[in-house]
């Protein structure tokens, strides 16, 4: 059983935290300085071998497709058949023209009224202001 202290329980939780730290100590990107020379050379050999195999397969596939093009005969394509014209729909009969009705004069006559004369604005006459004449200053 875990021992209780003032801050809380101690014991099993601490051990699992330590185990998690140890378990994920090497998690992530590997440090390349610790790799051996054998793993480097084996990785190089495997990658180069895969590259060569891929190049050989693509070259072989290209040769097969070129040979297939040369030996295969294609017939000229026939033009598509002309579509048959659609039958014409019967045209609707034209509507008869509406009868022309002459305009009738109005039954009510409005008496003509004479507009009143527009009043003329009154003319306002003002006296022109007299100019102010300054006397010359007296001599000293």
FIVEX-945881 format. One record per residue (C-alpha): x, y, z; residue number from 1; residue in three letters. Coordinates in Angstrom, 2 decimals, decimal comma, always signed. Each point is the difference from the previous one (the first is absolute). Layout:
<east->X; north->Y; up->Z; num->NUM; residuo->Ala> $
...
This chain:
<east->+0,00; north->+0,00; up->+0,00; num->1; residuo->Unk> $
<east->+1,21; north->+3,53; up->-0,67; num->2; residuo->Unk> $
<east->+1,18; north->+2,21; up->+2,80; num->3; residuo->Unk> $
<east->-1,87; north->+3,26; up->+0,68; num->4; residuo->Unk> $
<east->+1,89; north->+3,25; up->+0,64; num->5; residuo->Unk> $
<east->-1,09; north->+3,58; up->+0,55; num->6; residuo->Unk> $
<east->-0,01; north->+0,78; up->-3,74; num->7; residuo->Unk> $
<east->-1,86; north->-3,14; up->-1,04; num->8; residuo->Unk> $
<east->+0,63; north->-3,62; up->-0,89; num->9; residuo->Unk> $
<east->+3,45; north->-1,09; up->-1,09; num->10; residuo->Unk> $
<east->+1,11; north->-3,27; up->-1,40; num->11; residuo->Unk> $
<east->-1,50; north->-1,61; up->-3,03; num->12; residuo->Unk> $
<east->-0,67; north->+3,25; up->-1,92; num->13; residuo->Unk> $
<east->+3,66; north->+0,98; up->+0,19; num->14; residuo->Unk> $
<east->+1,14; north->-3,35; up->-1,33; num->15; residuo->Unk> $
<east->-2,36; north->+0,18; up->-3,01; num->16; residuo->Unk> $
<east->+1,22; north->+3,52; up->-0,78; num->17; residuo->Unk> $
<east->+3,59; north->-1,25; up->+0,10; num->18; residuo->Unk> $
<east->-0,90; north->-2,94; up->-2,23; num->19; residuo->Unk> $
<east->-1,65; north->+2,34; up->-2,53; num->20; residuo->Unk> $
<east->+3,12; north->+2,19; up->-0,08; num->21; residuo->Unk> $
<east->+2,16; north->-3,05; up->-0,70; num->22; residuo->Unk> $
<east->-2,42; north->-1,38; up->-2,59; num->23; residuo->Unk> $
<east->-0,04; north->+3,24; up->-2,04; num->24; residuo->Unk> $
<east->+3,65; north->+0,94; up->+0,43; num->25; residuo->Unk> $
<east->+0,82; north->-1,16; up->-3,54; num->26; residuo->Unk> $
<east->-3,35; north->+1,11; up->-1,53; num->27; residuo->Unk> $
<east->+0,28; north->+2,34; up->-2,99; num->28; residuo->Unk> $
<east->+2,87; north->+0,72; up->-2,37; num->29; residuo->Unk> $
<east->+2,96; north->-2,30; up->+0,54; num->30; residuo->Unk> $
<east->+3,36; north->+1,51; up->+0,74; num->31; residuo->Unk> $
<east->+2,12; north->-0,81; up->-3,07; num->32; residuo->Unk> $
<east->+3,29; north->+0,10; up->+1,87; num->33; residuo->Unk> $
<east->-0,81; north->-3,30; up->+1,74; num->34; residuo->Unk> $
<east->-0,75; north->-1,96; up->-3,20; num->35; residuo->Unk> $
<east->+2,40; north->-2,67; up->-1,06; num->36; residuo->Unk> $
<east->+1,77; north->-0,15; up->-3,36; num->37; residuo->Unk> $
<east->-1,68; north->-3,31; up->-0,83; num->38; residuo->Unk> $
<east->-3,50; north->+1,53; up->+0,10; num->39; residuo->Unk> $
<east->+1,14; north->+2,84; up->-2,28; num->40; residuo->Unk> $
<east->+1,45; north->-2,38; up->-2,62; num->41; residuo->Unk> $
<east->-2,99; north->-2,35; up->+0,12; num->42; residuo->Unk> $
<east->-2,41; north->+2,95; up->-0,47; num->43; residuo->Unk> $
<east->+2,06; north->+1,23; up->-2,97; num->44; residuo->Unk> $
<east->+0,05; north->-3,45; up->-1,64; num->45; residuo->Unk> $
<east->-3,76; north->-0,48; up->+0,45; num->46; residuo->Unk> $
<east->-0,86; north->+3,47; up->-1,38; num->47; residuo->Unk> $
<east->+2,31; north->-0,31; up->-3,02; num->48; residuo->Unk> $
<east->-1,37; north->-3,49; up->-0,76; num->49; residuo->Unk> $
<east->-3,60; north->+1,28; up->+0,11; num->50; residuo->Unk> $
<east->+0,94; north->+2,90; up->-2,31; num->51; residuo->Unk> $
<east->+1,61; north->-2,31; up->-2,56; num->52; residuo->Unk> $
<east->-3,02; north->-2,36; up->+0,06; num->53; residuo->Unk> $
<east->-2,37; north->+2,94; up->-0,53; num->54; residuo->Unk> $
<east->+2,05; north->+1,28; up->-2,96; num->55; residuo->Unk> $
<east->+0,09; north->-3,45; up->-1,64; num->56; residuo->Unk> $
<east->-3,77; north->-0,42; up->+0,38; num->57; residuo->Unk> $
<east->-0,77; north->+3,41; up->-1,52; num->58; residuo->Unk> $
<east->+2,34; north->-0,62; up->-2,95; num->59; residuo->Unk> $
<east->-1,62; north->-3,40; up->-0,66; num->60; residuo->Unk> $
<east->-3,48; north->+1,44; up->+0,19; num->61; residuo->Unk> $
<east->+0,95; north->+2,75; up->-2,44; num->62; residuo->Unk> $
<east->+1,37; north->-2,53; up->-2,53; num->63; residuo->Unk> $
<east->-3,19; north->-2,06; up->+0,22; num->64; residuo->Unk> $
<east->-2,21; north->+3,04; up->-0,56; num->65; residuo->Unk> $
<east->+2,08; north->+1,12; up->-3,04; num->66; residuo->Unk> $
<east->-0,16; north->-3,49; up->-1,52; num->67; residuo->Unk> $
<east->-3,75; north->-0,05; up->+0,58; num->68; residuo->Unk> $
<east->-0,40; north->+3,30; up->-1,85; num->69; residuo->Unk> $
<east->+1,89; north->-1,28; up->-3,05; num->70; residuo->Unk> $
<east->-1,90; north->-3,28; up->-0,40; num->71; residuo->Unk> $
<east->-3,46; north->+1,25; up->+0,81; num->72; residuo->Unk> $
<east->-2,08; north->+1,11; up->-2,99; num->73; residuo->Unk> $
<east->-2,75; north->+2,49; up->+0,46; num->74; residuo->Unk> $
<east->-2,89; north->+0,39; up->-2,44; num->75; residuo->Unk> $
<east->-0,95; north->+3,50; up->-0,99; num->76; residuo->Unk> $
<east->-2,93; north->+1,15; up->+1,97; num->77; residuo->Unk> $
<east->-3,25; north->+0,50; up->-1,85; num->78; residuo->Unk> $
<east->-1,70; north->+3,34; up->+0,37; num->79; residuo->Unk> $
<east->-3,01; north->-0,06; up->+2,27; num->80; residuo->Unk> $
<east->-3,32; north->-0,35; up->-1,82; num->81; residuo->Unk> $
<east->-1,81; north->+3,21; up->-0,72; num->82; residuo->Unk> $
<east->-2,89; north->+0,55; up->+2,36; num->83; residuo->Unk> $
<east->-3,38; north->-0,19; up->-1,66; num->84; residuo->Unk> $
<east->-1,79; north->+3,33; up->-0,13; num->85; residuo->Unk> $
<east->-2,72; north->+0,34; up->+2,54; num->86; residuo->Unk> $
<east->-3,51; north->+0,15; up->-1,41; num->87; residuo->Unk> $
<east->-1,39; north->+3,49; up->-0,06; num->88; residuo->Unk> $
<east->-2,72; north->+0,69; up->+2,50; num->89; residuo->Unk> $
<east->-3,23; north->+1,47; up->-1,38; num->90; residuo->Unk> $
<east->-0,04; north->+3,72; up->+0,36; num->91; residuo->Unk> $
<east->-2,81; north->+1,48; up->+2,07; num->92; residuo->Unk> $
<east->-2,70; north->+1,89; up->-1,85; num->93; residuo->Unk> $
<east->+0,42; north->+3,77; up->+0,14; num->94; residuo->Unk> $
<east->-2,38; north->+1,77; up->+2,30; num->95; residuo->Unk> $
<east->-2,57; north->+2,32; up->-1,60; num->96; residuo->Unk> $
<east->+0,72; north->+3,69; up->+0,18; num->97; residuo->Unk> $
<east->-1,98; north->+1,83; up->+2,65; num->98; residuo->Unk> $
<east->-2,69; north->+2,35; up->-1,36; num->99; residuo->Unk> $
<east->+0,90; north->+3,65; up->-0,21; num->100; residuo->Unk> $
<east->-2,28; north->+2,10; up->+2,21; num->101; residuo->Unk> $
<east->+0,04; north->+3,76; up->-0,68; num->102; residuo->Unk> $
<east->+0,47; north->+2,14; up->+3,07; num->103; residuo->Unk> $
<east->-3,17; north->+1,59; up->+1,27; num->104; residuo->Unk> $
<east->+0,01; north->+3,62; up->+1,07; num->105; residuo->Unk> $
<east->-0,48; north->+0,63; up->+3,72; num->106; residuo->Unk> $
<east->-3,59; north->+0,51; up->+1,10; num->107; residuo->Unk> $
<east->+0,84; north->+2,60; up->+2,62; num->108; residuo->Unk> $
<east->+1,21; north->+3,35; up->-1,21; num->109; residuo->Unk> $
<east->+2,19; north->+1,98; up->+2,33; num->110; residuo->Unk> $
<east->-0,67; north->+3,75; up->-0,29; num->111; residuo->Unk> $
<east->+3,02; north->+1,98; up->-0,97; num->112; residuo->Unk> $
<east->+1,11; north->+2,32; up->+2,74; num->113; residuo->Unk> $
<east->+2,12; north->+3,02; up->-0,47; num->114; residuo->Unk> $
<east->+3,06; north->+0,13; up->+2,19; num->115; residuo->Unk> $
<east->+0,38; north->+3,16; up->+2,06; num->116; residuo->Unk> $
<east->+2,68; north->+2,47; up->-0,92; num->117; residuo->Unk> $
<east->+3,24; north->-0,35; up->+1,86; num->118; residuo->Unk> $
<east->+0,53; north->+3,05; up->+2,23; num->119; residuo->Unk> $
<east->+2,99; north->+2,12; up->-0,87; num->120; residuo->Unk> $
<east->+2,50; north->+0,63; up->+2,79; num->121; residuo->Unk> $
<east->-0,03; north->+3,63; up->+1,13; num->122; residuo->Unk> $
<east->+2,96; north->+2,11; up->-0,97; num->123; residuo->Unk> $
<east->+1,92; north->+1,33; up->+2,97; num->124; residuo->Unk> $
<east->+1,89; north->+3,21; up->-0,56; num->125; residuo->Unk> $
<east->+2,85; north->+0,80; up->+2,33; num->126; residuo->Unk> $
<east->+1,99; north->+3,10; up->+0,22; num->127; residuo->Unk> $
<east->+3,60; north->-0,43; up->-0,90; num->128; residuo->Unk> $
<east->+2,22; north->+0,54; up->+3,03; num->129; residuo->Unk> $
<east->+1,99; north->+3,20; up->-0,03; num->130; residuo->Unk> $
<east->+3,75; north->-0,42; up->-0,03; num->131; residuo->Unk> $
<east->+1,80; north->+1,03; up->+3,16; num->132; residuo->Unk> $
<east->+2,42; north->+2,81; up->-0,75; num->133; residuo->Unk> $
<east->+2,79; north->+0,39; up->+2,52; num->134; residuo->Unk> $
<east->+1,40; north->+3,45; up->+0,46; num->135; residuo->Unk> $
<east->+3,74; north->+0,33; up->-0,20; num->136; residuo->Unk> $
<east->+1,79; north->+0,27; up->+3,30; num->137; residuo->Unk> $
<east->+0,67; north->+3,62; up->+1,11; num->138; residuo->Unk> $
<east->+3,58; north->+1,20; up->-0,36; num->139; residuo->Unk> $
<east->+2,10; north->+0,33; up->+3,14; num->140; residuo->Unk> $
